[in-house]
């Protein structure tokens, strides 16, 4: 039982899971503004290509 209580190998997996969840939440929060900026930039580039300037 003592060996089981001292075993911390599962703690690392939990920590990685929490980090992945935090990164996912950050991406979900940031995506709307990033998407808007990318759409605007591609529209601008497409306009320049169409007009030849």
mmCIF file as Biopython writes it, N, C-alpha, C and O atoms, coordinates in Angstrom:
data_model
#
loop_
_atom_site.group_PDB
_atom_site.id
_atom_site.type_symbol
_atom_site.label_atom_id
_atom_site.label_alt_id
_atom_site.label_comp_id
_atom_site.label_asym_id
_atom_site.label_entity_id
_atom_site.label_seq_id
_atom_site.pdbx_PDB_ins_code
_atom_site.Cartn_x
_atom_site.Cartn_y
_atom_site.Cartn_z
_atom_site.occupancy
_atom_site.B_iso_or_equiv
_atom_site.auth_seq_id
_atom_site.auth_asym_id
_atom_site.pdbx_PDB_model_num
ATOM 1   N N  . UNK A ? 1  ? 0.824   -1.192 0.000   1.0 0.0 1  A 1 
ATOM 2   C CA . UNK A ? 1  ? 0.000   0.000  0.000   1.0 0.0 1  A 1 
ATOM 3   C C  . UNK A ? 1  ? 0.872   1.262  0.000   1.0 0.0 1  A 1 
ATOM 4   O O  . UNK A ? 1  ? 0.540   2.257  -0.645  1.0 0.0 1  A 1 
ATOM 5   N N  . UNK A ? 2  ? 1.999   1.206  0.738   1.0 0.0 2  A 1 
ATOM 6   C CA . UNK A ? 2  ? 2.892   2.378  0.798   1.0 0.0 2  A 1 
ATOM 7   C C  . UNK A ? 2  ? 3.459   2.697  -0.581  1.0 0.0 2  A 1 
ATOM 8   O O  . UNK A ? 2  ? 3.585   3.862  -0.960  1.0 0.0 2  A 1 
ATOM 9   N N  . UNK A ? 3  ? 3.797   1.649  -1.321  1.0 0.0 3  A 1 
ATOM 10  C CA . UNK A ? 3  ? 4.342   1.844  -2.667  1.0 0.0 3  A 1 
ATOM 11  C C  . UNK A ? 3  ? 3.305   2.516  -3.567  1.0 0.0 3  A 1 
ATOM 12  O O  . UNK A ? 3  ? 3.648   3.381  -4.373  1.0 0.0 3  A 1 
ATOM 13  N N  . UNK A ? 4  ? 2.053   2.125  -3.433  1.0 0.0 4  A 1 
ATOM 14  C CA . UNK A ? 4  ? 0.977   2.712  -4.233  1.0 0.0 4  A 1 
ATOM 15  C C  . UNK A ? 4  ? 0.792   4.190  -3.899  1.0 0.0 4  A 1 
ATOM 16  O O  . UNK A ? 4  ? 0.586   5.004  -4.799  1.0 0.0 4  A 1 
ATOM 17  N N  . UNK A ? 5  ? 0.861   4.541  -2.623  1.0 0.0 5  A 1 
ATOM 18  C CA . UNK A ? 5  ? 0.676   5.938  -2.215  1.0 0.0 5  A 1 
ATOM 19  C C  . UNK A ? 5  ? 1.840   6.823  -2.644  1.0 0.0 5  A 1 
ATOM 20  O O  . UNK A ? 5  ? 1.651   8.012  -2.900  1.0 0.0 5  A 1 
ATOM 21  N N  . UNK A ? 6  ? 3.052   6.250  -2.725  1.0 0.0 6  A 1 
ATOM 22  C CA . UNK A ? 6  ? 4.221   7.032  -3.145  1.0 0.0 6  A 1 
ATOM 23  C C  . UNK A ? 6  ? 4.326   7.166  -4.657  1.0 0.0 6  A 1 
ATOM 24  O O  . UNK A ? 6  ? 5.051   8.032  -5.147  1.0 0.0 6  A 1 
ATOM 25  N N  . UNK A ? 7  ? 3.625   6.336  -5.398  1.0 0.0 7  A 1 
ATOM 26  C CA . UNK A ? 7  ? 3.705   6.347  -6.862  1.0 0.0 7  A 1 
ATOM 27  C C  . UNK A ? 7  ? 3.085   7.632  -7.399  1.0 0.0 7  A 1 
ATOM 28  O O  . UNK A ? 7  ? 1.899   7.887  -7.190  1.0 0.0 7  A 1 
ATOM 29  N N  . UNK A ? 8  ? 3.886   8.442  -8.092  1.0 0.0 8  A 1 
ATOM 30  C CA . UNK A ? 8  ? 3.417   9.723  -8.631  1.0 0.0 8  A 1 
ATOM 31  C C  . UNK A ? 8  ? 3.370   9.735  -10.151 1.0 0.0 8  A 1 
ATOM 32  O O  . UNK A ? 8  ? 3.275   10.805 -10.751 1.0 0.0 8  A 1 
ATOM 33  N N  . UNK A ? 9  ? 3.433   8.577  -10.784 1.0 0.0 9  A 1 
ATOM 34  C CA . UNK A ? 9  ? 3.438   8.539  -12.247 1.0 0.0 9  A 1 
ATOM 35  C C  . UNK A ? 9  ? 2.115   9.020  -12.829 1.0 0.0 9  A 1 
ATOM 36  O O  . UNK A ? 9  ? 2.106   9.605  -13.912 1.0 0.0 9  A 1 
ATOM 37  N N  . UNK A ? 10 ? 1.019   8.796  -12.157 1.0 0.0 10 A 1 
ATOM 38  C CA . UNK A ? 10 ? -0.275  9.269  -12.640 1.0 0.0 10 A 1 
ATOM 39  C C  . UNK A ? 10 ? -0.427  10.778 -12.528 1.0 0.0 10 A 1 
ATOM 40  O O  . UNK A ? 10 ? -1.186  11.383 -13.285 1.0 0.0 10 A 1 
ATOM 41  N N  . UNK A ? 11 ? 0.291   11.390 -11.588 1.0 0.0 11 A 1 
ATOM 42  C CA . UNK A ? 11 ? 0.207   12.836 -11.396 1.0 0.0 11 A 1 
ATOM 43  C C  . UNK A ? 11 ? 0.699   13.568 -12.634 1.0 0.0 11 A 1 
ATOM 44  O O  . UNK A ? 11 ? 0.156   14.616 -12.985 1.0 0.0 11 A 1 
ATOM 45  N N  . UNK A ? 12 ? 1.705   13.045 -13.295 1.0 0.0 12 A 1 
ATOM 46  C CA . UNK A ? 12 ? 2.231   13.682 -14.496 1.0 0.0 12 A 1 
ATOM 47  C C  . UNK A ? 12 ? 1.176   13.692 -15.597 1.0 0.0 12 A 1 
ATOM 48  O O  . UNK A ? 12 ? 1.019   14.696 -16.292 1.0 0.0 12 A 1 
ATOM 49  N N  . UNK A ? 13 ? 0.465   12.607 -15.761 1.0 0.0 13 A 1 
ATOM 50  C CA . UNK A ? 13 ? -0.587  12.547 -16.777 1.0 0.0 13 A 1 
ATOM 51  C C  . UNK A ? 13 ? -1.687  13.552 -16.469 1.0 0.0 13 A 1 
ATOM 52  O O  . UNK A ? 13 ? -2.214  14.193 -17.379 1.0 0.0 13 A 1 
ATOM 53  N N  . UNK A ? 14 ? -2.034  13.696 -15.205 1.0 0.0 14 A 1 
ATOM 54  C CA . UNK A ? 14 ? -3.060  14.664 -14.822 1.0 0.0 14 A 1 
ATOM 55  C C  . UNK A ? 14 ? -2.580  16.080 -15.102 1.0 0.0 14 A 1 
ATOM 56  O O  . UNK A ? 14 ? -3.350  16.911 -15.582 1.0 0.0 14 A 1 
ATOM 57  N N  . UNK A ? 15 ? -1.320  16.360 -14.808 1.0 0.0 15 A 1 
ATOM 58  C CA . UNK A ? 15 ? -0.772  17.692 -15.075 1.0 0.0 15 A 1 
ATOM 59  C C  . UNK A ? 15 ? -0.800  18.011 -16.567 1.0 0.0 15 A 1 
ATOM 60  O O  . UNK A ? 15 ? -1.170  19.116 -16.964 1.0 0.0 15 A 1 
ATOM 61  N N  . UNK A ? 16 ? -0.408  17.042 -17.390 1.0 0.0 16 A 1 
ATOM 62  C CA . UNK A ? 16 ? -0.460  17.255 -18.838 1.0 0.0 16 A 1 
ATOM 63  C C  . UNK A ? 16 ? -1.893  17.461 -19.301 1.0 0.0 16 A 1 
ATOM 64  O O  . UNK A ? 16 ? -2.138  18.271 -20.194 1.0 0.0 16 A 1 
ATOM 65  N N  . UNK A ? 17 ? -2.823  16.760 -18.725 1.0 0.0 17 A 1 
ATOM 66  C CA . UNK A ? 17 ? -4.233  16.942 -19.065 1.0 0.0 17 A 1 
ATOM 67  C C  . UNK A ? 17 ? -4.722  18.334 -18.718 1.0 0.0 17 A 1 
ATOM 68  O O  . UNK A ? 17 ? -5.460  18.947 -19.490 1.0 0.0 17 A 1 
ATOM 69  N N  . UNK A ? 18 ? -4.316  18.836 -17.563 1.0 0.0 18 A 1 
ATOM 70  C CA . UNK A ? 18 ? -4.711  20.194 -17.167 1.0 0.0 18 A 1 
ATOM 71  C C  . UNK A ? 18 ? -4.089  21.246 -18.082 1.0 0.0 18 A 1 
ATOM 72  O O  . UNK A ? 18 ? -4.737  22.237 -18.418 1.0 0.0 18 A 1 
ATOM 73  N N  . UNK A ? 19 ? -2.847  21.038 -18.483 1.0 0.0 19 A 1 
ATOM 74  C CA . UNK A ? 19 ? -2.186  21.971 -19.406 1.0 0.0 19 A 1 
ATOM 75  C C  . UNK A ? 19 ? -2.901  21.960 -20.748 1.0 0.0 19 A 1 
ATOM 76  O O  . UNK A ? 19 ? -3.142  23.018 -21.330 1.0 0.0 19 A 1 
ATOM 77  N N  . UNK A ? 20 ? -3.242  20.779 -21.244 1.0 0.0 20 A 1 
ATOM 78  C CA . UNK A ? 20 ? -3.945  20.679 -22.524 1.0 0.0 20 A 1 
ATOM 79  C C  . UNK A ? 20 ? -5.310  21.344 -22.446 1.0 0.0 20 A 1 
ATOM 80  O O  . UNK A ? 20 ? -5.731  22.001 -23.398 1.0 0.0 20 A 1 
ATOM 81  N N  . UNK A ? 21 ? -6.006  21.184 -21.329 1.0 0.0 21 A 1 
ATOM 82  C CA . UNK A ? 21 ? -7.318  21.815 -21.163 1.0 0.0 21 A 1 
ATOM 83  C C  . UNK A ? 21 ? -7.187  23.337 -21.130 1.0 0.0 21 A 1 
ATOM 84  O O  . UNK A ? 21 ? -8.014  24.042 -21.709 1.0 0.0 21 A 1 
ATOM 85  N N  . UNK A ? 22 ? -6.161  23.845 -20.462 1.0 0.0 22 A 1 
ATOM 86  C CA . UNK A ? 22 ? -5.946  25.291 -20.404 1.0 0.0 22 A 1 
ATOM 87  C C  . UNK A ? 22 ? -5.611  25.851 -21.789 1.0 0.0 22 A 1 
ATOM 88  O O  . UNK A ? 22 ? -6.094  26.920 -22.161 1.0 0.0 22 A 1 
ATOM 89  N N  . UNK A ? 23 ? -4.788  25.131 -22.545 1.0 0.0 23 A 1 
ATOM 90  C CA . UNK A ? 23 ? -4.454  25.578 -23.899 1.0 0.0 23 A 1 
ATOM 91  C C  . UNK A ? 23 ? -5.681  25.552 -24.797 1.0 0.0 23 A 1 
ATOM 92  O O  . UNK A ? 23 ? -5.875  26.455 -25.610 1.0 0.0 23 A 1 
ATOM 93  N N  . UNK A ? 24 ? -6.501  24.536 -24.657 1.0 0.0 24 A 1 
ATOM 94  C CA . UNK A ? 24 ? -7.732  24.465 -25.442 1.0 0.0 24 A 1 
ATOM 95  C C  . UNK A ? 24 ? -8.659  25.612 -25.132 1.0 0.0 24 A 1 
ATOM 96  O O  . UNK A ? 24 ? -9.249  26.197 -26.040 1.0 0.0 24 A 1 
ATOM 97  N N  . UNK A ? 25 ? -8.796  25.943 -23.860 1.0 0.0 25 A 1 
ATOM 98  C CA . UNK A ? 25 ? -9.644  27.068 -23.466 1.0 0.0 25 A 1 
ATOM 99  C C  . UNK A ? 25 ? -9.102  28.382 -24.015 1.0 0.0 25 A 1 
ATOM 100 O O  . UNK A ? 25 ? -9.868  29.231 -24.470 1.0 0.0 25 A 1 
ATOM 101 N N  . UNK A ? 26 ? -7.788  28.551 -23.973 1.0 0.0 26 A 1 
ATOM 102 C CA . UNK A ? 26 ? -7.174  29.766 -24.519 1.0 0.0 26 A 1 
ATOM 103 C C  . UNK A ? 26 ? -7.419  29.871 -26.021 1.0 0.0 26 A 1 
ATOM 104 O O  . UNK A ? 26 ? -7.704  30.959 -26.522 1.0 0.0 26 A 1 
ATOM 105 N N  . UNK A ? 27 ? -7.313  28.761 -26.743 1.0 0.0 27 A 1 
ATOM 106 C CA . UNK A ? 27 ? -7.564  28.783 -28.187 1.0 0.0 27 A 1 
ATOM 107 C C  . UNK A ? 27 ? -9.017  29.110 -28.502 1.0 0.0 27 A 1 
ATOM 108 O O  . UNK A ? 27 ? -9.297  29.890 -29.412 1.0 0.0 27 A 1 
ATOM 109 N N  . UNK A ? 28 ? -9.937  28.520 -27.757 1.0 0.0 28 A 1 
ATOM 110 C CA . UNK A ? 28 ? -11.357 28.796 -27.989 1.0 0.0 28 A 1 
ATOM 111 C C  . UNK A ? 28 ? -11.656 30.264 -27.722 1.0 0.0 28 A 1 
ATOM 112 O O  . UNK A ? 28 ? -12.475 30.870 -28.413 1.0 0.0 28 A 1 
ATOM 113 N N  . UNK A ? 29 ? -11.005 30.828 -26.737 1.0 0.0 29 A 1 
ATOM 114 C CA . UNK A ? 29 ? -11.214 32.240 -26.403 1.0 0.0 29 A 1 
ATOM 115 C C  . UNK A ? 29 ? -10.616 33.164 -27.463 1.0 0.0 29 A 1 
ATOM 116 O O  . UNK A ? 29 ? -11.210 34.193 -27.787 1.0 0.0 29 A 1 
ATOM 117 N N  . UNK A ? 30 ? -9.450  32.811 -28.005 1.0 0.0 30 A 1 
ATOM 118 C CA . UNK A ? 30 ? -8.734  33.689 -28.935 1.0 0.0 30 A 1 
ATOM 119 C C  . UNK A ? 30 ? -9.176  33.527 -30.380 1.0 0.0 30 A 1 
ATOM 120 O O  . UNK A ? 30 ? -8.960  34.441 -31.177 1.0 0.0 30 A 1 
ATOM 121 N N  . UNK A ? 31 ? -9.772  32.429 -30.749 1.0 0.0 31 A 1 
ATOM 122 C CA . UNK A ? 31 ? -10.088 32.152 -32.154 1.0 0.0 31 A 1 
ATOM 123 C C  . UNK A ? 31 ? -10.999 33.173 -32.835 1.0 0.0 31 A 1 
ATOM 124 O O  . UNK A ? 31 ? -10.735 33.513 -33.989 1.0 0.0 31 A 1 
ATOM 125 N N  . UNK A ? 32 ? -12.046 33.680 -32.200 1.0 0.0 32 A 1 
ATOM 126 C CA . UNK A ? 32 ? -12.895 34.640 -32.923 1.0 0.0 32 A 1 
ATOM 127 C C  . UNK A ? 32 ? -12.137 35.874 -33.415 1.0 0.0 32 A 1 
ATOM 128 O O  . UNK A ? 32 ? -12.343 36.308 -34.549 1.0 0.0 32 A 1 
ATOM 129 N N  . UNK A ? 33 ? -11.275 36.437 -32.592 1.0 0.0 33 A 1 
ATOM 130 C CA . UNK A ? 33 ? -10.534 37.626 -33.041 1.0 0.0 33 A 1 
ATOM 131 C C  . UNK A ? 33 ? -9.487  37.268 -34.085 1.0 0.0 33 A 1 
ATOM 132 O O  . UNK A ? 33 ? -9.264  38.035 -35.022 1.0 0.0 33 A 1 
ATOM 133 N N  . UNK A ? 34 ? -8.849  36.127 -33.940 1.0 0.0 34 A 1 
ATOM 134 C CA . UNK A ? 34 ? -7.856  35.700 -34.924 1.0 0.0 34 A 1 
ATOM 135 C C  . UNK A ? 34 ? -8.533  35.424 -36.266 1.0 0.0 34 A 1 
ATOM 136 O O  . UNK A ? 34 ? -8.017  35.811 -37.315 1.0 0.0 34 A 1 
ATOM 137 N N  . UNK A ? 35 ? -9.682  34.760 -36.235 1.0 0.0 35 A 1 
ATOM 138 C CA . UNK A ? 35 ? -10.415 34.450 -37.464 1.0 0.0 35 A 1 
ATOM 139 C C  . UNK A ? 35 ? -10.805 35.721 -38.195 1.0 0.0 35 A 1 
ATOM 140 O O  . UNK A ? 35 ? -10.669 35.807 -39.416 1.0 0.0 35 A 1 
ATOM 141 N N  . UNK A ? 36 ? -11.284 36.701 -37.459 1.0 0.0 36 A 1 
ATOM 142 C CA . UNK A ? 36 ? -11.680 37.969 -38.063 1.0 0.0 36 A 1 
ATOM 143 C C  . UNK A ? 36 ? -10.484 38.655 -38.725 1.0 0.0 36 A 1 
ATOM 144 O O  . UNK A ? 36 ? -10.600 39.156 -39.844 1.0 0.0 36 A 1 
ATOM 145 N N  . UNK A ? 37 ? -9.351  38.679 -38.051 1.0 0.0 37 A 1 
ATOM 146 C CA . UNK A ? 37 ? -8.164  39.331 -38.599 1.0 0.0 37 A 1 
ATOM 147 C C  . UNK A ? 37 ? -7.671  38.612 -39.854 1.0 0.0 37 A 1 
ATOM 148 O O  . UNK A ? 37 ? -7.263  39.259 -40.818 1.0 0.0 37 A 1 
ATOM 149 N N  . UNK A ? 38 ? -7.706  37.297 -39.848 1.0 0.0 38 A 1 
ATOM 150 C CA . UNK A ? 38 ? -7.242  36.526 -41.011 1.0 0.0 38 A 1 
ATOM 151 C C  . UNK A ? 38 ? -8.178  36.748 -42.198 1.0 0.0 38 A 1 
ATOM 152 O O  . UNK A ? 38 ? -7.712  36.913 -43.325 1.0 0.0 38 A 1 
ATOM 153 N N  . UNK A ? 39 ? -9.488  36.755 -41.962 1.0 0.0 39 A 1 
ATOM 154 C CA . UNK A ? 39 ? -10.444 37.000 -43.046 1.0 0.0 39 A 1 
ATOM 155 C C  . UNK A ? 39 ? -10.229 38.378 -43.659 1.0 0.0 39 A 1 
ATOM 156 O O  . UNK A ? 39 ? -10.269 38.529 -44.880 1.0 0.0 39 A 1 
ATOM 157 N N  . UNK A ? 40 ? -10.001 39.383 -42.818 1.0 0.0 40 A 1 
ATOM 158 C CA . UNK A ? 40 ? -9.760  40.739 -43.303 1.0 0.0 40 A 1 
ATOM 159 C C  . UNK A ? 40 ? -8.495  40.793 -44.153 1.0 0.0 40 A 1 
ATOM 160 O O  . UNK A ? 40 ? -8.485  41.410 -45.218 1.0 0.0 40 A 1 
ATOM 161 N N  . UNK A ? 41 ? -7.440  40.154 -43.687 1.0 0.0 41 A 1 
ATOM 162 C CA . UNK A ? 41 ? -6.170  40.174 -44.422 1.0 0.0 41 A 1 
ATOM 163 C C  . UNK A ? 41 ? -6.294  39.479 -45.771 1.0 0.0 41 A 1 
ATOM 164 O O  . UNK A ? 41 ? -5.798  39.987 -46.777 1.0 0.0 41 A 1 
ATOM 165 N N  . UNK A ? 42 ? -6.958  38.306 -45.803 1.0 0.0 42 A 1 
ATOM 166 C CA . UNK A ? 42 ? -7.119  37.604 -47.075 1.0 0.0 42 A 1 
ATOM 167 C C  . UNK A ? 42 ? -8.017  38.376 -48.035 1.0 0.0 42 A 1 
ATOM 168 O O  . UNK A ? 42 ? -7.787  38.346 -49.244 1.0 0.0 42 A 1 
ATOM 169 N N  . UNK A ? 43 ? -9.021  39.058 -47.529 1.0 0.0 43 A 1 
ATOM 170 C CA . UNK A ? 43 ? -9.861  39.889 -48.395 1.0 0.0 43 A 1 
ATOM 171 C C  . UNK A ? 43 ? -9.041  41.018 -49.013 1.0 0.0 43 A 1 
ATOM 172 O O  . UNK A ? 43 ? -9.192  41.340 -50.191 1.0 0.0 43 A 1 
ATOM 173 N N  . UNK A ? 44 ? -8.173  41.610 -48.201 1.0 0.0 44 A 1 
ATOM 174 C CA . UNK A ? 44 ? -7.308  42.679 -48.693 1.0 0.0 44 A 1 
ATOM 175 C C  . UNK A ? 44 ? -6.353  42.157 -49.769 1.0 0.0 44 A 1 
ATOM 176 O O  . UNK A ? 44 ? -6.174  42.791 -50.809 1.0 0.0 44 A 1 
ATOM 177 N N  . UNK A ? 45 ? -5.756  41.023 -49.517 1.0 0.0 45 A 1 
ATOM 178 C CA . UNK A ? 45 ? -4.831  40.425 -50.490 1.0 0.0 45 A 1 
ATOM 179 C C  . UNK A ? 45 ? -5.579  40.081 -51.780 1.0 0.0 45 A 1 
ATOM 180 O O  . UNK A ? 45 ? -5.076  40.333 -52.874 1.0 0.0 45 A 1 
ATOM 181 N N  . UNK A ? 46 ? -6.770  39.509 -51.657 1.0 0.0 46 A 1 
ATOM 182 C CA . UNK A ? 46 ? -7.569  39.165 -52.831 1.0 0.0 46 A 1 
ATOM 183 C C  . UNK A ? 46 ? -7.931  40.397 -53.648 1.0 0.0 46 A 1 
ATOM 184 O O  . UNK A ? 46 ? -7.936  40.352 -54.878 1.0 0.0 46 A 1 
ATOM 185 N N  . UNK A ? 47 ? -8.234  41.493 -52.967 1.0 0.0 47 A 1 
ATOM 186 C CA . UNK A ? 47 ? -8.523  42.749 -53.675 1.0 0.0 47 A 1 
ATOM 187 C C  . UNK A ? 47 ? -7.319  43.275 -54.435 1.0 0.0 47 A 1 
ATOM 188 O O  . UNK A ? 47 ? -7.447  43.767 -55.556 1.0 0.0 47 A 1 
ATOM 189 N N  . UNK A ? 48 ? -6.161  43.170 -53.826 1.0 0.0 48 A 1 
ATOM 190 C CA . UNK A ? 48 ? -4.938  43.638 -54.494 1.0 0.0 48 A 1 
ATOM 191 C C  . UNK A ? 48 ? -4.610  42.748 -55.712 1.0 0.0 48 A 1 
ATOM 192 O O  . UNK A ? 48 ? -4.165  43.249 -56.745 1.0 0.0 48 A 1 
ATOM 193 N N  . UNK A ? 49 ? -4.827  41.463 -55.586 1.0 0.0 49 A 1 
ATOM 194 C CA . UNK A ? 49 ? -4.554  40.566 -56.714 1.0 0.0 49 A 1 
ATOM 195 C C  . UNK A ? 49 ? -5.514  40.855 -57.858 1.0 0.0 49 A 1 
ATOM 196 O O  . UNK A ? 49 ? -5.112  40.886 -59.021 1.0 0.0 49 A 1 
ATOM 197 N N  . UNK A ? 50 ? -6.793  41.068 -57.523 1.0 0.0 50 A 1 
ATOM 198 C CA . UNK A ? 50 ? -7.800  41.341 -58.543 1.0 0.0 50 A 1 
ATOM 199 C C  . UNK A ? 50 ? -7.523  42.649 -59.275 1.0 0.0 50 A 1 
ATOM 200 O O  . UNK A ? 50 ? -7.658  42.721 -60.497 1.0 0.0 50 A 1 
ATOM 201 N N  . UNK A ? 51 ? -7.132  43.695 -58.523 1.0 0.0 51 A 1 
ATOM 202 C CA . UNK A ? 51 ? -6.896  44.997 -59.137 1.0 0.0 51 A 1 
ATOM 203 C C  . UNK A ? 51 ? -5.520  45.080 -59.793 1.0 0.0 51 A 1 
ATOM 204 O O  . UNK A ? 51 ? -5.276  45.979 -60.598 1.0 0.0 51 A 1 
ATOM 205 N N  . UNK A ? 52 ? -4.628  44.167 -59.466 1.0 0.0 52 A 1 
ATOM 206 C CA . UNK A ? 52 ? -3.302  44.154 -60.101 1.0 0.0 52 A 1 
ATOM 207 C C  . UNK A ? 52 ? -2.318  45.097 -59.436 1.0 0.0 52 A 1 
ATOM 208 O O  . UNK A ? 52 ? -1.275  45.400 -60.016 1.0 0.0 52 A 1 
ATOM 209 N N  . UNK A ? 53 ? -2.621  45.572 -58.230 1.0 0.0 53 A 1 
ATOM 210 C CA . UNK A ? 53 ? -1.670  46.455 -57.537 1.0 0.0 53 A 1 
ATOM 211 C C  . UNK A ? 53 ? -1.056  45.783 -56.362 1.0 0.0 53 A 1 
ATOM 212 O O  . UNK A ? 53 ? -0.235  46.383 -55.668 1.0 0.0 53 A 1 
#
